[in-house]
């Protein structure tokens, strides 16, 4: 995703983030974009408990359009 895709990046604000098993991870608060390439690099989200701010690499996520959420793949 490129930074010039403003409507797509705005759509991510508040988007839920879950694990592949469907467990809640958090909600998107902001995004970090590489200035040189103008590509999205990290999604910043508020996670529970304590509303900690966490950065997740964009390449570790995919958008589940059927449920309007981001899915975070982790190694188990």
Secondary structure by P-SEA (a helix, b strand, c coil): ccccaaaaaaaaccbbbbcccccccccccccccccccccccbbbbbbcccbbbbbbbcccccccccccbbbbbbcc
